[in-house]
Amino acid sequence: MQSENPLFADIAKLFNSAAGTMAGMGREARDAARERMREAMGGLDFVSRDEFDAVKDMAAKAREESVALKARLDALEAALKAKPKK
């Protein structure tokens, strides 16, 4: 008595092969899409987080200096107006 039917064994091998092929195709499609996205994004001018933070800090410092200089200018103008003319 035969323990395994050759027809069922062949069908099982076919399904196993198809599943392996589909998994391989999925991996290849994912890798190809990832590579296309990397190429598309490579042409764009993006900055790193470190560069963004550095420029953000520089802008905040410049804003603070601008406010301080404005206050100083206002004080000098007020002093000039208060000074009697000769």
N, CA, C and O atoms as a GROMACS GRO file, in nm:
protein
  344
    1MET      N    1   0.083  -0.117   0.000
    1MET     CA    2   0.000   0.000   0.000
    1MET      C    3   0.089   0.125   0.000
    1MET      O    4   0.185   0.136   0.077
    2GLN      N    5   0.054   0.216  -0.087
    2GLN     CA    6   0.132   0.337  -0.101
    2GLN      C    7   0.082   0.440  -0.001
    2GLN      O    8  -0.038   0.460   0.013
    3SER      N    9   0.175   0.507   0.070
    3SER     CA   10   0.136   0.600   0.175
    3SER      C   11   0.104   0.739   0.119
    3SER      O   12   0.033   0.816   0.183
    4GLU      N   13   0.155   0.771   0.001
    4GLU     CA   14   0.134   0.904  -0.053
    4GLU      C   15   0.095   0.893  -0.200
    4GLU      O   16   0.156   0.818  -0.276
    5ASN      N   17  -0.006   0.967  -0.238
    5ASN     CA   18  -0.052   0.967  -0.375
    5ASN      C   19   0.040   1.060  -0.456
    5ASN      O   20   0.058   1.175  -0.417
    6PRO      N   21   0.099   1.014  -0.566
    6PRO     CA   22   0.190   1.097  -0.645
    6PRO      C   23   0.123   1.223  -0.700
    6PRO      O   24   0.188   1.327  -0.714
    7LEU      N   25  -0.004   1.216  -0.731
    7LEU     CA   26  -0.075   1.332  -0.783
    7LEU      C   27  -0.080   1.442  -0.676
    7LEU      O   28  -0.053   1.558  -0.704
    8PHE      N   29  -0.116   1.403  -0.553
    8PHE     CA   30  -0.121   1.501  -0.444
    8PHE      C   31   0.019   1.556  -0.412
    8PHE      O   32   0.033   1.674  -0.380
    9ALA      N   33   0.121   1.473  -0.420
    9ALA     CA   34   0.257   1.517  -0.394
    9ALA      C   35   0.300   1.618  -0.500
    9ALA      O   36   0.364   1.719  -0.469
   10ASP      N   37   0.265   1.590  -0.626
   10ASP     CA   38   0.299   1.684  -0.733
   10ASP      C   39   0.226   1.817  -0.716
   10ASP      O   40   0.284   1.924  -0.739
   11ILE      N   41   0.101   1.812  -0.677
   11ILE     CA   42   0.022   1.934  -0.656
   11ILE      C   43   0.082   2.014  -0.539
   11ILE      O   44   0.091   2.136  -0.545
   12ALA      N   45   0.122   1.944  -0.433
   12ALA     CA   46   0.183   2.012  -0.318
   12ALA      C   47   0.315   2.077  -0.359
   12ALA      O   48   0.344   2.189  -0.317
   13LYS      N   49   0.396   2.008  -0.440
   13LYS     CA   50   0.521   2.066  -0.489
   13LYS      C   51   0.494   2.189  -0.575
   13LYS      O   52   0.565   2.289  -0.566
   14LEU      N   53   0.392   2.181  -0.658
   14LEU     CA   54   0.356   2.293  -0.745
   14LEU      C   55   0.315   2.415  -0.662
   14LEU      O   56   0.359   2.526  -0.689
   15PHE      N   57   0.232   2.393  -0.560
   15PHE     CA   58   0.190   2.504  -0.474
   15PHE      C   59   0.307   2.562  -0.396
   15PHE      O   60   0.317   2.684  -0.378
   16ASN      N   61   0.396   2.476  -0.348
   16ASN     CA   62   0.515   2.523  -0.277
   16ASN      C   63   0.602   2.608  -0.369
   16ASN      O   64   0.651   2.714  -0.329
   17SER      N   65   0.621   2.562  -0.490
   17SER     CA   66   0.702   2.637  -0.587
   17SER      C   67   0.636   2.770  -0.620
   17SER      O   68   0.704   2.872  -0.629
   18ALA      N   69   0.504   2.770  -0.637
   18ALA     CA   70   0.432   2.893  -0.668
   18ALA      C   71   0.442   2.992  -0.552
   18ALA      O   72   0.460   3.111  -0.574
   19ALA      N   73   0.431   2.942  -0.430
   19ALA     CA   74   0.441   3.029  -0.314
   19ALA      C   75   0.581   3.090  -0.304
   19ALA      O   76   0.595   3.209  -0.275
   20GLY      N   77   0.683   3.010  -0.328
   20GLY     CA   78   0.820   3.061  -0.326
   20GLY      C   79   0.843   3.164  -0.436
   20GLY      O   80   0.910   3.265  -0.414
   21THR      N   81   0.788   3.138  -0.553
   21THR     CA   82   0.802   3.232  -0.664
   21THR      C   83   0.732   3.363  -0.633
   21THR      O   84   0.786   3.470  -0.659
   22MET      N   85   0.612   3.355  -0.577
   22MET     CA   86   0.538   3.476  -0.543
   22MET      C   87   0.611   3.557  -0.435
   22MET      O   88   0.615   3.680  -0.441
   23ALA      N   89   0.669   3.489  -0.337
   23ALA     CA   90   0.743   3.558  -0.233
   23ALA      C   91   0.865   3.628  -0.292
   23ALA      O   92   0.896   3.742  -0.256
   24GLY      N   93   0.935   3.561  -0.384
   24GLY     CA   94   1.050   3.621  -0.450
   24GLY      C   95   1.011   3.740  -0.534
   24GLY      O   96   1.081   3.842  -0.536
   25MET      N   97   0.900   3.730  -0.605
   25MET     CA   98   0.852   3.842  -0.686
   25MET      C   99   0.815   3.961  -0.597
   25MET      O  100   0.841   4.077  -0.632
   26GLY      N  101   0.756   3.932  -0.484
   26GLY     CA  102   0.720   4.038  -0.390
   26GLY      C  103   0.844   4.111  -0.339
   26GLY      O  104   0.845   4.234  -0.330
   27ARG      N  105   0.947   4.035  -0.304
   27ARG     CA  106   1.072   4.096  -0.258
   27ARG      C  107   1.136   4.180  -0.368
   27ARG      O  108   1.183   4.291  -0.342
   28GLU      N  109   1.137   4.127  -0.490
   28GLU     CA  110   1.196   4.202  -0.601
   28GLU      C  111   1.119   4.330  -0.628
   28GLU      O  112   1.179   4.435  -0.653
   29ALA      N  113   0.986   4.323  -0.624
   29ALA     CA  114   0.903   4.442  -0.648
   29ALA      C  115   0.928   4.545  -0.538
   29ALA      O  116   0.940   4.664  -0.567
   30ARG      N  117   0.936   4.502  -0.414
   30ARG     CA  118   0.961   4.594  -0.303
   30ARG      C  119   1.097   4.660  -0.318
   30ARG      O  120   1.110   4.781  -0.298
   31ASP      N  121   1.199   4.581  -0.351
   31ASP     CA  122   1.334   4.637  -0.368
   31ASP      C  123   1.340   4.733  -0.485
   31ASP      O  124   1.406   4.837  -0.477
   32ALA      N  125   1.273   4.700  -0.595
   32ALA     CA  126   1.272   4.788  -0.712
   32ALA      C  127   1.200   4.919  -0.680
   32ALA      O  128   1.247   5.026  -0.720
   33ALA      N  129   1.088   4.912  -0.610
   33ALA     CA  130   1.015   5.033  -0.572
   33ALA      C  131   1.099   5.118  -0.478
   33ALA      O  132   1.101   5.241  -0.490
   34ARG      N  133   1.167   5.055  -0.384
   34ARG     CA  134   1.252   5.128  -0.290
   34ARG      C  135   1.366   5.200  -0.365
   34ARG      O  136   1.399   5.314  -0.334
   35GLU      N  137   1.424   5.130  -0.463
   35GLU     CA  138   1.533   5.190  -0.540
   35GLU      C  139   1.482   5.306  -0.626
   35GLU      O  140   1.549   5.409  -0.635
   36ARG      N  141   1.366   5.291  -0.688
   36ARG     CA  142   1.308   5.402  -0.766
   36ARG      C  143   1.280   5.522  -0.677
   36ARG      O  144   1.305   5.636  -0.718
   37MET      N  145   1.229   5.499  -0.558
   37MET     CA  146   1.201   5.608  -0.466
   37MET      C  147   1.330   5.676  -0.423
   37MET      O  148   1.337   5.798  -0.414
   38ARG      N  149   1.432   5.598  -0.397
   38ARG     CA  150   1.562   5.654  -0.357
   38ARG      C  151   1.618   5.741  -0.469
   38ARG      O  152   1.672   5.849  -0.442
   39GLU      N  153   1.607   5.696  -0.595
   39GLU     CA  154   1.655   5.775  -0.708
   39GLU      C  155   1.576   5.904  -0.722
   39GLU      O  156   1.633   6.010  -0.747
   40ALA      N  157   1.443   5.896  -0.707
   40ALA     CA  158   1.359   6.014  -0.720
   40ALA      C  159   1.388   6.114  -0.609
   40ALA      O  160   1.393   6.234  -0.635
   41MET      N  161   1.407   6.067  -0.489
   41MET     CA  162   1.432   6.156  -0.376
   41MET      C  163   1.575   6.209  -0.379
   41MET      O  164   1.602   6.314  -0.320
   42GLY      N  165   1.666   6.139  -0.444
   42GLY     CA  166   1.805   6.182  -0.450
   42GLY      C  167   1.823   6.313  -0.524
   42GLY      O  168   1.914   6.390  -0.494
   43GLY      N  169   1.736   6.341  -0.621
   43GLY     CA  170   1.747   6.463  -0.698
   43GLY      C  171   1.692   6.584  -0.627
   43GLY      O  172   1.716   6.698  -0.670
   44LEU      N  173   1.618   6.563  -0.520
   44LEU     CA  174   1.558   6.675  -0.448
   44LEU      C  175   1.657   6.728  -0.344
   44LEU      O  176   1.743   6.656  -0.295
   45ASP      N  177   1.642   6.854  -0.313
   45ASP     CA  178   1.730   6.917  -0.215
   45ASP      C  179   1.668   6.913  -0.077
   45ASP      O  180   1.594   7.004  -0.038
   46PHE      N  181   1.697   6.810  -0.004
   46PHE     CA  182   1.650   6.797   0.134
   46PHE      C  183   1.766   6.827   0.228
   46PHE      O  184   1.882   6.805   0.195
   47VAL      N  185   1.733   6.877   0.344
   47VAL     CA  186   1.836   6.901   0.444
   47VAL      C  187   1.819   6.801   0.557
   47VAL      O  188   1.711   6.748   0.582
   48SER      N  189   1.928   6.777   0.624
   48SER     CA  190   1.921   6.684   0.737
   48SER      C  191   1.861   6.755   0.858
   48SER      O  192   1.851   6.877   0.860
   49ARG      N  193   1.821   6.680   0.954
   49ARG     CA  194   1.762   6.736   1.076
   49ARG      C  195   1.863   6.824   1.148
   49ARG      O  196   1.828   6.929   1.202
   50ASP      N  197   1.990   6.783   1.148
   50ASP     CA  198   2.094   6.862   1.215
   50ASP      C  199   2.110   6.998   1.149
   50ASP      O  200   2.122   7.100   1.216
   51GLU      N  201   2.111   6.998   1.014
   51GLU     CA  202   2.124   7.126   0.942
   51GLU      C  203   2.003   7.214   0.969
   51GLU      O  204   2.018   7.335   0.990
   52PHE      N  205   1.884   7.155   0.969
   52PHE     CA  206   1.762   7.232   0.995
   52PHE      C  207   1.766   7.294   1.133
   52PHE      O  208   1.736   7.412   1.150
   53ASP      N  209   1.804   7.215   1.232
   53ASP     CA  210   1.810   7.266   1.370
   53ASP      C  211   1.914   7.377   1.383
   53ASP      O  212   1.892   7.475   1.455
   54ALA      N  213   2.028   7.363   1.314
   54ALA     CA  214   2.132   7.465   1.321
   54ALA      C  215   2.082   7.597   1.262
   54ALA      O  216   2.104   7.703   1.321
   55VAL      N  217   2.016   7.591   1.149
   55VAL     CA  218   1.964   7.713   1.086
   55VAL      C  219   1.851   7.772   1.170
   55VAL      O  220   1.839   7.894   1.181
   56LYS      N  221   1.770   7.687   1.230
   56LYS     CA  222   1.663   7.735   1.317
   56LYS      C  223   1.720   7.811   1.437
   56LYS      O  224   1.668   7.916   1.476
   57ASP      N  225   1.826   7.756   1.496
   57ASP     CA  226   1.892   7.823   1.609
   57ASP      C  227   1.954   7.956   1.566
   57ASP      O  228   1.946   8.055   1.639
   58MET      N  229   2.015   7.959   1.448
   58MET     CA  230   2.074   8.082   1.397
   58MET      C  231   1.965   8.188   1.375
   58MET      O  232   1.986   8.305   1.406
   59ALA      N  233   1.850   8.148   1.322
   59ALA     CA  234   1.741   8.243   1.298
   59ALA      C  235   1.687   8.297   1.431
   59ALA      O  236   1.656   8.416   1.441
   60ALA      N  237   1.675   8.212   1.531
   60ALA     CA  238   1.626   8.257   1.662
   60ALA      C  239   1.725   8.358   1.724
   60ALA      O  240   1.683   8.457   1.783
   61LYS      N  241   1.854   8.331   1.710
   61LYS     CA  242   1.955   8.422   1.764
   61LYS      C  243   1.951   8.555   1.690
   61LYS      O  244   1.961   8.661   1.752
   62ALA      N  245   1.936   8.551   1.558
   62ALA     CA  246   1.928   8.674   1.479
   62ALA      C  247   1.804   8.754   1.516
   62ALA      O  248   1.808   8.877   1.522
   63ARG      N  249   1.695   8.686   1.541
   63ARG     CA  250   1.571   8.754   1.582
   63ARG      C  251   1.590   8.824   1.717
   63ARG      O  252   1.547   8.938   1.734
   64GLU      N  253   1.654   8.756   1.812
   64GLU     CA  254   1.681   8.816   1.943
   64GLU      C  255   1.771   8.939   1.930
   64GLU      O  256   1.747   9.041   1.994
   65GLU      N  257   1.874   8.928   1.847
   65GLU     CA  258   1.965   9.041   1.826
   65GLU      C  259   1.891   9.157   1.760
   65GLU      O  260   1.916   9.273   1.793
   66SER      N  261   1.803   9.127   1.668
   66SER     CA  262   1.725   9.230   1.600
   66SER      C  263   1.636   9.305   1.699
   66SER      O  264   1.626   9.428   1.694
   67VAL      N  265   1.572   9.232   1.788
   67VAL     CA  266   1.486   9.294   1.889
   67VAL      C  267   1.570   9.383   1.981
   67VAL      O  268   1.528   9.494   2.016
   68ALA      N  269   1.687   9.334   2.021
   68ALA     CA  270   1.774   9.412   2.109
   68ALA      C  271   1.823   9.539   2.039
   68ALA      O  272   1.826   9.646   2.099
   69LEU      N  273   1.860   9.526   1.911
   69LEU     CA  274   1.906   9.643   1.837
   69LEU      C  275   1.793   9.744   1.816
   69LEU      O  276   1.817   9.865   1.821
   70LYS      N  277   1.672   9.697   1.794
   70LYS     CA  278   1.557   9.787   1.779
   70LYS      C  279   1.534   9.864   1.908
   70LYS      O  280   1.508   9.985   1.905
   71ALA      N  281   1.543   9.796   2.022
   71ALA     CA  282   1.524   9.863   2.151
   71ALA      C  283   1.633   9.968   2.171
   71ALA      O  284   1.606  10.077   2.221
   72ARG      N  285   1.755   9.934   2.134
   72ARG     CA  286   1.866  10.029   2.147
   72ARG      C  287   1.846  10.151   2.058
   72ARG      O  288   1.869  10.265   2.099
   73LEU      N  289   1.801  10.126   1.935
   73LEU     CA  290   1.776  10.235   1.841
   73LEU      C  291   1.665  10.326   1.892
   73LEU      O  292   1.675  10.448   1.885
   74ASP      N  293   1.559  10.265   1.944
   74ASP     CA  294   1.449  10.343   1.999
   74ASP      C  295   1.498  10.430   2.116
   74ASP      O  296   1.458  10.546   2.128
   75ALA      N  297   1.583  10.374   2.201
   75ALA     CA  298   1.637  10.450   2.314
   75ALA      C  299   1.724  10.565   2.266
   75ALA      O  300   1.717  10.675   2.322
   76LEU      N  301   1.806  10.543   2.164
   76LEU     CA  302   1.890  10.650   2.110
   76LEU      C  303   1.807  10.761   2.046
   76LEU      O  304   1.836  10.879   2.064
   77GLU      N  305   1.703  10.721   1.973
   77GLU     CA  306   1.615  10.823   1.912
   77GLU      C  307   1.542  10.903   2.018
   77GLU      O  308   1.526  11.025   2.003
   78ALA      N  309   1.498  10.838   2.123
   78ALA     CA  310   1.431  10.909   2.232
   78ALA      C  311   1.528  11.006   2.301
   78ALA      O  312   1.490  11.116   2.339
   79ALA      N  313   1.653  10.964   2.316
   79ALA     CA  314   1.753  11.051   2.378
   79ALA      C  315   1.781  11.172   2.290
   79ALA      O  316   1.800  11.283   2.339
   80LEU      N  317   1.784  11.149   2.159
   80LEU     CA  318   1.807  11.261   2.066
   80LEU      C  319   1.692  11.361   2.069
   80LEU      O  320   1.714  11.482   2.061
   81LYS      N  321   1.572  11.313   2.079
   81LYS     CA  322   1.454  11.401   2.084
   81LYS      C  323   1.451  11.478   2.215
   81LYS      O  324   1.408  11.594   2.218
   82ALA      N  325   1.494  11.417   2.321
   82ALA     CA  326   1.491  11.481   2.454
   82ALA      C  327   1.604  11.581   2.469
   82ALA      O  328   1.595  11.671   2.553
   83LYS      N  329   1.708  11.568   2.393
   83LYS     CA  330   1.823  11.659   2.404
   83LYS      C  331   1.784  11.794   2.346
   83LYS      O  332   1.732  11.802   2.235
   84PRO      N  333   1.811  11.900   2.421
   84PRO     CA  334   1.776  12.034   2.371
   84PRO      C  335   1.862  12.074   2.252
   84PRO      O  336   1.981  12.044   2.247
   85LYS      N  337   1.800  12.142   2.155
   85LYS     CA  338   1.872  12.187   2.036
   85LYS      C  339   1.948  12.316   2.065
   85LYS      O  340   1.898  12.400   2.141
   86LYS      N  341   2.062  12.334   2.009
   86LYS     CA  342   2.144  12.455   2.032
   86LYS      C  343   2.133  12.549   1.918
   86LYS      O  344   2.195  12.656   1.919
   0.00000   0.00000   0.00000
